[in-house]
Amino acid sequence: MAKHSPQEHTSNEELSVPESASAQAPENRTGPLSTITSLMVGTAFFALWFWLLPPALGFRAIPAGWRWIAALPSVLGFAVALRCVWDFGRTGHGTPVPIAPPKKLVLVGFYRYVRNPMYVGFFAGWIGLWLVFGRANFAVIASAVAVVLGIHLFVVFYEEPTLRRLFGADYEEYCRNVSRWVPRVSAWKR
């Protein structure tokens, strides 16, 4: 459970939610239906951009049929990233941007499988786009490696220390049970 700031009220009376209130507000509960809905909306959103944006940027699809197989992980990867943005706002009451971080530790959705699902989703999405539309050359590969290394260093030297400072033992327990980059097979249950 996340630590409370001194400004937050912590008495049991103020934190408890009557059963009737939780029964009246199902939109405040996160369940499989909201995850599926978010993924469907995210998939539709990114699928639309997947088909409209590349021609506008000058990408030209190579007619080899096998390349289109990469469209599926690309769209799903971007949908995962979109769902993570949703979870930051809904559960963490913040954003992924460091100037407006979450106020609560986000341990729902894809965060139960891997600590950085937003980055993993974007990585899968861009790799898929690259397979469908890109052409490999040294400059692009070197740039991609530099970006991945930069993200890793940002996570290790900024994000993780900041989260340890903000959420203490709760974040330490999370780190012991959920990998930074490689997703778990089953969801972590606290």
N, C-alpha and C positions, 0 to 999 in steps of 0.2 A: 504494500500500500504506500502511496506517495506521501512524503512528508508535507505537512501543512506550513504555510508561511505564517509569521506572527499575526498578520492582518486577518487571516481566516479564523472563523469561529470553529471550535472543535468540540463543543459539548454534544453529547449524544442526542439531546433533544433537538438541536438545530440541524444535525446531520441526518437523522433518520427520516425516511420517507414513508408515510402511511401506506399500507397495502392498497387502500382505495385509490390513492393518488397514482401509484405505479400502474394499477389496472386501468386507469383512465388515460394514461399517456403512453401508449405502446410505441409511439414514434421516438421515445427516448431510449428504447432498448435496441441493442444491436444484435441481430440474429442472422440466420442463414438467408432469410428473405431479403434483408437490406444489403447483404453482401452480394447476392446474386443480382439484385436490381442495380446496384452501383457498377458491378462488372458489365452488365448488359448495356447500361447507358455509356459507360466509359468505352466499351468496345465499339459501340455505334459511333460515338464521337470521334475516336481515333481512326476508325475505318473510313469515315467520311473524309478526314484529312489525309489519310493514306492514299486515297484515290484522287483527291483534288490538288493537294499541295505539290507532290513531286513534279508533275508537268509544269506547274508555275515556277518551280525552281530550276527547270531545265533538265531534270532527271529524265532519262528515257529508259524504259524497261527493255531488257534484252529478251527476245522472244522465247528463250529456253524455258520450257514449262516447269522444270524442277525448281527454278528460282522462286516461283510464286508460293511454294510451300513455306518459305520464310515469312510470308505475310501473316500467318497464324501466330507464331511466337511474337512477332512484332506488335500486332494489335493487342494481344494478351499482355505483353510486357508493359505497354503504355497504359492499359486498363488497370493493371496492378498499381502503377505509379499514381494514377488518378484516384484510386481507392485509398491509397495511403494519404494523399492530400486531404481527402474527406475525413479520414480517421484523425488526423492532426486537429482539424477544426472541431469535429463532433466530440471526440473523447478527450483530446489533450487541451482543448480550448486555446489553441494557438495556431501557428503556421510552421511550415518547414524552414522559413527564413530566420536566420539567427537573430535578427533584430526584434522578432515577435515570436519567441519560442513557445512551445506548449507549457501550460501551467501544471499539467498532470502527465505522468509517464504513460505513454501510449503502449498498451500491451494487448491490443485487440487485432482482429483481422490477420493480415499477412505478417504483422509484427510478432505473432506467436510462432512463426516458422523461421524467420531470419531477422536480425536486428536492423538491417538496412534494405528493406524490400523496395523502397522507392528507387534507390540507386540500381538495384538488381533489375527492377522492372524497366527502367530507362535503358539500361545496358542491353537487355534482351530486345527491347523495341528498336534501338538504333542498329544493333547487329542485324536484325531482320531487315530493316530498311536498306542497309548497306548491301546485304546479299541480293536483294531484289533489284535495286537501282544502281548500286555503286560499281566502281571499277577500282581494283586494288592498285595502289602505287605507294612507293616508299613514304612520300610526304604525308599521305593520309593515314597510313599505318602508324608512323611515328607520332603524328598528332593525337591519334586515338590512344596510344600507349601513354603519352604524356598526360592526357585528360584523366585516364583511369588511375594513374599513379598520383596525380594531384588530388583526386577525390579520396583515395585511400589515405593519403597523408592528412587531409582535412578531417576525415573521420577519426583517425587515430590521435591526432595532436590537438584538435579543437572540440569536435562533437563529443567524443567519449569522456574526456576530462570534465567538460561542462555538465554533461548528464550525471556524472558521478558526484559532482559538487551539488547539483540541484536535487537529486533524488537518492543519494547515499546508498544505503544497504539494499533498497529495492532494486536499484539499477545493477548493483553488484550481483545480486541473485539472478537477475535477468541475463547478465553476461555469462554467468556460469552455466546457464541452461540453453541459451540460444546463440548460435554462431553469428559472427559478423557478416559473412558473405555467403556461406553455403546453407541453403534451406534445410530444415529438419524434415523428416518424413511425416511425422505427426505433430500436431499443434502442441505447444507447451501449455500445460495447465498449471496454474499457480495454486 
